[in-house]
Amino acid sequence: MPLLPALVRATHPVPAAAVTALAGAVVAARGASPAVIAVATASVLAGQASVGWSNDYLDRHRDRGRADK
């Protein structure tokens, strides 16, 4: 399995994108500058990715042999 697609799937992209978009919208609604919006949104995206990756890493023994993981 290629590494990049596996890393993307491990971030749980749909919920991560929803949380990231919501956070960006909240920051934008507060009147932040475009630079602040970009940094805040990138930070939330990085946090969501790291949570997904660490969760999948820590659950790897339970997920071994599952076709959907």
Phi, psi and omega in degrees: 000128178299145186292313185299311178299325179294319178295321179295314179298324181290342177282352186056070194301325183291307178294325179296319179293322179295314180296318180296315179296318179297316179297317178298321179294321179295316179297317179295320180295336178279001176085023180290157177288160179304324180294318179294319178299315180297315181293316180296316180294317178296323179294316179295319178299316178297320178296317179297319179296315182294325177294315178299315181295315181293323178298313180294324178295314182290333179265009187301325181291327178283331184271352183301129178090352179279133182288335183271005181241000000 
